[in-house]
Amino acid sequence: MEEGKYTVACYACIIKKEQILLVRQNKGYWENLWTLPGGSLKLGETLEDCVRREAFEETGCQVEVLQQTGAYVSFDPTTSFEKQVLLIGYLARYVSGVPRPGGDVDEVRWVHFSEVNPLREVGKIPDIVARMIYDARLRAKDWWLG
C-alpha cells in the first residue's frame, strides 16, 4: 500500500450504566454523523493512550480503558478520502468530567444502547460504528449494568 494511505485509529465505547457516549463529527469522512470518540494513533503512542487522549479531546471526559473489543478495516474508494483505516475498538468506563464537544466534534451526548440501531437505520451512525458498539456490548455484558 502507498505511504500515507493507511491510518490506525482507536475508538472508545464509553459506558455509564446502559448508555454510550457518542460524538457528532463536524468534518471529515463522518461529518454530521454520530460516532464513538476516537481518532488517529500518534507516533510512539500506545493504543490505550490513544483511546484516553482522543476520548478526553473529543468529550472532556476521563475514561478507564477496560479491554480491546475488535479491529475493523474501513475503506471507501468512492470518496476523496483515499486511505484505508484500521479502527481498533475499546470498551472504556466513564470516570469523570462533564461531556462537552472538542476537536472535530460539535455535539456530545449519552445514548441508551437501544437507540443505536434506530440511529443506524436512518443513517445517523455508520454501520461500522454500530458494529463496534455491539461487539463491545457482547464482549463485556457485565459492565453495562454498573
BAFI-641843 format. One line per field, with one value per atom (N, C-alpha, C): residue number from 1; residue in one letter; x, y, z. Coordinates in steps of 0.2 Angstrom, whole numbers, always signed. Example, Ala and Ser with C-alpha at 12.3 -4.5 7.8 and 13.67 -1.06 7.14 Angstrom:
2
n	(1:1:1:2:2:2)
res	(A:A:A:S:S:S)
c1	(+66:+62:+66:+64:+68:+64)
c2	(-28:-22:-16:-11:-5:+0)
c3	(+39:+39:+39:+35:+36:+39)
% end
This chain:
146
n	(1:1:1:2:2:2:3:3:3:4:4:4:5:5:5:6:6:6:7:7:7:8:8:8:9:9:9:10:10:10:11:11:11:12:12:12:13:13:13:14:14:14:15:15:15:16:16:16:17:17:17:18:18:18:19:19:19:20:20:20:21:21:21:22:22:22:23:23:23:24:24:24:25:25:25:26:26:26:27:27:27:28:28:28:29:29:29:30:30:30:31:31:31:32:32:32:33:33:33:34:34:34:35:35:35:36:36:36:37:37:37:38:38:38:39:39:39:40:40:40:41:41:41:42:42:42:43:43:43:44:44:44:45:45:45:46:46:46:47:47:47:48:48:48:49:49:49:50:50:50:51:51:51:52:52:52:53:53:53:54:54:54:55:55:55:56:56:56:57:57:57:58:58:58:59:59:59:60:60:60:61:61:61:62:62:62:63:63:63:64:64:64:65:65:65:66:66:66:67:67:67:68:68:68:69:69:69:70:70:70:71:71:71:72:72:72:73:73:73:74:74:74:75:75:75:76:76:76:77:77:77:78:78:78:79:79:79:80:80:80:81:81:81:82:82:82:83:83:83:84:84:84:85:85:85:86:86:86:87:87:87:88:88:88:89:89:89:90:90:90:91:91:91:92:92:92:93:93:93:94:94:94:95:95:95:96:96:96:97:97:97:98:98:98:99:99:99:100:100:100:101:101:101:102:102:102:103:103:103:104:104:104:105:105:105:106:106:106:107:107:107:108:108:108:109:109:109:110:110:110:111:111:111:112:112:112:113:113:113:114:114:114:115:115:115:116:116:116:117:117:117:118:118:118:119:119:119:120:120:120:121:121:121:122:122:122:123:123:123:124:124:124:125:125:125:126:126:126:127:127:127:128:128:128:129:129:129:130:130:130:131:131:131:132:132:132:133:133:133:134:134:134:135:135:135:136:136:136:137:137:137:138:138:138:139:139:139:140:140:140:141:141:141:142:142:142:143:143:143:144:144:144:145:145:145:146:146:146)
res	(M:M:M:E:E:E:E:E:E:G:G:G:K:K:K:Y:Y:Y:T:T:T:V:V:V:A:A:A:C:C:C:Y:Y:Y:A:A:A:C:C:C:I:I:I:I:I:I:K:K:K:K:K:K:E:E:E:Q:Q:Q:I:I:I:L:L:L:L:L:L:V:V:V:R:R:R:Q:Q:Q:N:N:N:K:K:K:G:G:G:Y:Y:Y:W:W:W:E:E:E:N:N:N:L:L:L:W:W:W:T:T:T:L:L:L:P:P:P:G:G:G:G:G:G:S:S:S:L:L:L:K:K:K:L:L:L:G:G:G:E:E:E:T:T:T:L:L:L:E:E:E:D:D:D:C:C:C:V:V:V:R:R:R:R:R:R:E:E:E:A:A:A:F:F:F:E:E:E:E:E:E:T:T:T:G:G:G:C:C:C:Q:Q:Q:V:V:V:E:E:E:V:V:V:L:L:L:Q:Q:Q:Q:Q:Q:T:T:T:G:G:G:A:A:A:Y:Y:Y:V:V:V:S:S:S:F:F:F:D:D:D:P:P:P:T:T:T:T:T:T:S:S:S:F:F:F:E:E:E:K:K:K:Q:Q:Q:V:V:V:L:L:L:L:L:L:I:I:I:G:G:G:Y:Y:Y:L:L:L:A:A:A:R:R:R:Y:Y:Y:V:V:V:S:S:S:G:G:G:V:V:V:P:P:P:R:R:R:P:P:P:G:G:G:G:G:G:D:D:D:V:V:V:D:D:D:E:E:E:V:V:V:R:R:R:W:W:W:V:V:V:H:H:H:F:F:F:S:S:S:E:E:E:V:V:V:N:N:N:P:P:P:L:L:L:R:R:R:E:E:E:V:V:V:G:G:G:K:K:K:I:I:I:P:P:P:D:D:D:I:I:I:V:V:V:A:A:A:R:R:R:M:M:M:I:I:I:Y:Y:Y:D:D:D:A:A:A:R:R:R:L:L:L:R:R:R:A:A:A:K:K:K:D:D:D:W:W:W:W:W:W:L:L:L:G:G:G)
c1	(+4:+0:+4:+2:+6:+7:+13:+14:+9:+6:+1:-6:-7:-13:-16:-13:-15:-15:-20:-20:-23:-20:-23:-26:-33:-36:-40:-40:-43:-49:-54:-61:-63:-66:-69:-76:-78:-85:-86:-87:-88:-95:-95:-101:-102:-108:-111:-118:-118:-124:-126:-132:-133:-133:-129:-128:-121:-121:-114:-113:-107:-106:-104:-108:-107:-105:-102:-100:-102:-104:-106:-100:-97:-92:-94:-89:-91:-87:-83:-79:-76:-73:-70:-75:-73:-77:-84:-84:-90:-94:-93:-96:-103:-106:-113:-116:-111:-113:-111:-115:-113:-108:-103:-98:-96:-91:-88:-82:-80:-75:-68:-64:-58:-55:-49:-45:-38:-34:-28:-23:-19:-14:-8:-5:+1:+7:+13:+19:+21:+23:+26:+20:+14:+9:+6:+4:+1:-6:-9:-16:-21:-19:-23:-22:-16:-15:-19:-19:-23:-31:-33:-40:-42:-38:-39:-38:-33:-32:-38:-40:-45:-52:-53:-59:-59:-54:-53:-54:-50:-50:-57:-61:-67:-73:-72:-78:-77:-70:-69:-69:-70:-71:-65:-63:-58:-61:-58:-60:-55:-58:-53:-54:-49:-49:-49:-54:-56:-53:-55:-52:-53:-49:-50:-55:-60:-66:-66:-61:-61:-57:-55:-52:-56:-56:-61:-57:-58:-55:-60:-59:-63:-60:-63:-60:-66:-66:-72:-69:-68:-65:-69:-75:-79:-79:-74:-74:-67:-66:-60:-55:-57:-53:-49:-44:-41:-36:-39:-35:-39:-35:-38:-37:-42:-41:-42:-38:-38:-41:-47:-51:-50:-48:-47:-52:-57:-62:-60:-61:-60:-66:-67:-73:-69:-73:-70:-75:-74:-78:-78:-83:-83:-81:-76:-73:-75:-74:-76:-76:-79:-79:-86:-87:-94:-93:-97:-96:-97:-93:-93:-89:-91:-88:-81:-76:-70:-67:-62:-58:-63:-64:-68:-75:-78:-84:-88:-95:-99:-105:-105:-110:-108:-110:-108:-115:-117:-122:-122:-125:-126:-132:-131:-137:-138:-144:-146:-144:-142:-140:-146:-152:-157:-158:-155:-156:-151:-146:-141:-143:-147:-150:-154:-159:-163:-159:-154:-150:-146:-144:-140:-145:-151:-156:-158:-157:-159:-152:-147:-141:-137:-138:-135:-129:-128:-122:-120:-114:-111:-112:-113:-113:-107:-101:-95:-95:-97:-98:-103:-109:-114:-111:-107:-104:-99:-95:-91:-94:-100:-104:-107:-110:-112:-107:-101:-96:-93:-93:-91:-96:-102:-108:-107:-106:-106:-100:-95:-88:-88:-93:-92:-99:-104:-111:-111:-107:-107:-106:-102:-101:-107:-112:-117:-122:-121:-126:-123:-116:-113:-112)
c2	(-6:+0:+6:+11:+18:+21:+24:+28:+33:+34:+40:+38:+32:+29:+25:+24:+19:+23:+22:+25:+20:+20:+17:+22:+20:+24:+20:+23:+20:+23:+19:+22:+19:+23:+21:+21:+15:+14:+15:+21:+24:+22:+19:+16:+19:+21:+23:+20:+15:+11:+8:+9:+6:+11:+16:+22:+22:+24:+25:+33:+35:+42:+43:+46:+47:+54:+55:+62:+63:+69:+70:+74:+71:+74:+80:+85:+91:+92:+87:+87:+80:+79:+73:+68:+62:+57:+56:+56:+55:+62:+67:+73:+73:+76:+76:+69:+64:+58:+57:+53:+51:+45:+46:+40:+40:+35:+34:+39:+42:+46:+42:+45:+42:+46:+43:+46:+42:+46:+43:+42:+36:+35:+39:+42:+46:+42:+44:+41:+40:+34:+32:+31:+32:+32:+25:+22:+16:+16:+11:+11:+13:+11:+13:+21:+23:+30:+34:+32:+35:+35:+30:+30:+35:+35:+40:+47:+49:+55:+58:+53:+55:+56:+52:+52:+59:+61:+67:+73:+73:+78:+80:+74:+75:+76:+74:+74:+78:+79:+82:+77:+71:+66:+61:+59:+54:+47:+43:+36:+31:+25:+19:+14:+13:+8:+1:-3:-9:-15:-15:-20:-18:-21:-21:-25:-23:-27:-29:-26:-28:-24:-26:-22:-23:-17:-16:-13:-14:-11:-7:+0:+4:+7:+6:+9:+10:+16:+18:+21:+18:+21:+26:+27:+32:+39:+40:+46:+50:+56:+59:+58:+54:+52:+45:+46:+40:+37:+34:+30:+24:+19:+14:+15:+13:+15:+8:+7:+1:+4:+2:+5:+0:+2:-3:+0:-5:-3:-5:-1:-2:-1:-5:-3:+1:+6:+11:+13:+14:+16:+23:+27:+34:+34:+39:+40:+47:+52:+59:+64:+70:+75:+76:+83:+84:+84:+80:+79:+86:+88:+94:+92:+95:+94:+97:+94:+97:+94:+96:+94:+95:+89:+90:+87:+89:+87:+93:+93:+98:+97:+90:+88:+82:+81:+75:+73:+67:+65:+58:+56:+50:+47:+41:+37:+30:+29:+22:+17:+11:+6:+5:+5:+3:+8:+14:+19:+18:+14:+13:+11:+5:+3:+7:+11:+16:+21:+24:+29:+26:+20:+17:+16:+14:+13:+19:+25:+31:+35:+31:+34:+39:+39:+44:+41:+34:+31:+26:+27:+22:+15:+11:+3:+1:+3:+0:+2:+8:+11:+7:+6:+2:-5:-8:-15:-14:-9:-8:-8:-5:-4:-11:-14:-21:-26:-26:-30:-29:-22:-20:-23:-22:-25:-32:-36:-43:-45:-42:-44:-42:-38:-36:-34:-39:-38:-36:-38:-37:-29:-26:-19:-14:-17:-12:-11:-15:-13:-9:-8:-5:+2)
c3	(+0:+0:+0:-3:-4:+3:+4:+10:+11:+17:+18:+17:+14:+13:+18:+23:+28:+35:+39:+46:+51:+57:+63:+67:+69:+74:+79:+85:+91:+93:+95:+97:+103:+107:+114:+114:+116:+118:+125:+127:+134:+137:+142:+145:+152:+153:+160:+161:+165:+165:+159:+156:+149:+144:+145:+140:+137:+131:+127:+126:+126:+125:+117:+114:+106:+105:+99:+97:+90:+88:+81:+78:+73:+69:+65:+65:+61:+55:+54:+47:+46:+40:+39:+36:+35:+32:+35:+42:+45:+47:+43:+45:+46:+51:+53:+55:+57:+59:+66:+70:+77:+77:+80:+81:+88:+89:+95:+96:+101:+102:+100:+96:+94:+88:+86:+81:+80:+76:+74:+79:+79:+83:+82:+87:+86:+86:+83:+83:+90:+92:+99:+104:+102:+107:+108:+114:+114:+112:+110:+108:+114:+120:+126:+127:+127:+127:+122:+116:+111:+113:+115:+117:+122:+128:+133:+130:+126:+124:+119:+115:+110:+114:+119:+122:+126:+129:+133:+128:+122:+117:+114:+113:+110:+115:+121:+126:+132:+134:+140:+146:+145:+150:+151:+157:+158:+158:+155:+155:+157:+159:+161:+155:+152:+147:+149:+147:+150:+146:+140:+135:+128:+124:+117:+115:+110:+108:+101:+97:+90:+86:+80:+75:+68:+65:+59:+54:+47:+42:+38:+37:+33:+27:+21:+15:+11:+8:+3:-3:-8:-14:-18:-16:-19:-16:-11:-8:-10:-8:-9:-3:+2:+7:+5:+2:-1:+4:+9:+13:+16:+18:+22:+29:+34:+41:+44:+49:+54:+60:+62:+68:+73:+79:+84:+90:+92:+96:+103:+108:+115:+119:+124:+129:+135:+137:+142:+146:+153:+158:+159:+159:+161:+168:+169:+176:+178:+175:+177:+171:+172:+168:+165:+163:+160:+153:+149:+142:+139:+135:+130:+124:+119:+112:+112:+109:+107:+101:+99:+92:+87:+83:+77:+78:+84:+87:+88:+86:+88:+93:+95:+100:+103:+109:+113:+117:+117:+121:+123:+129:+131:+127:+125:+121:+124:+125:+128:+122:+124:+119:+114:+117:+112:+107:+107:+102:+96:+97:+92:+85:+86:+79:+76:+79:+76:+72:+76:+73:+67:+67:+61:+56:+57:+52:+48:+51:+47:+45:+45:+43:+47:+53:+58:+61:+61:+64:+59:+57:+52:+54:+49:+51:+55:+53:+56:+63:+65:+72:+76:+73:+76:+78:+73:+74:+80:+80:+86:+93:+93:+99:+101:+96:+98:+100:+97:+99:+106:+107:+114:+119:+118:+122:+123:+118:+118:+122:+122:+125:+132:+134:+141:+144:+144:+146:+153:+158:+165:+166:+162:+163:+161:+157:+156:+161:+167:+172:+178:+178:+183:+182)
% end
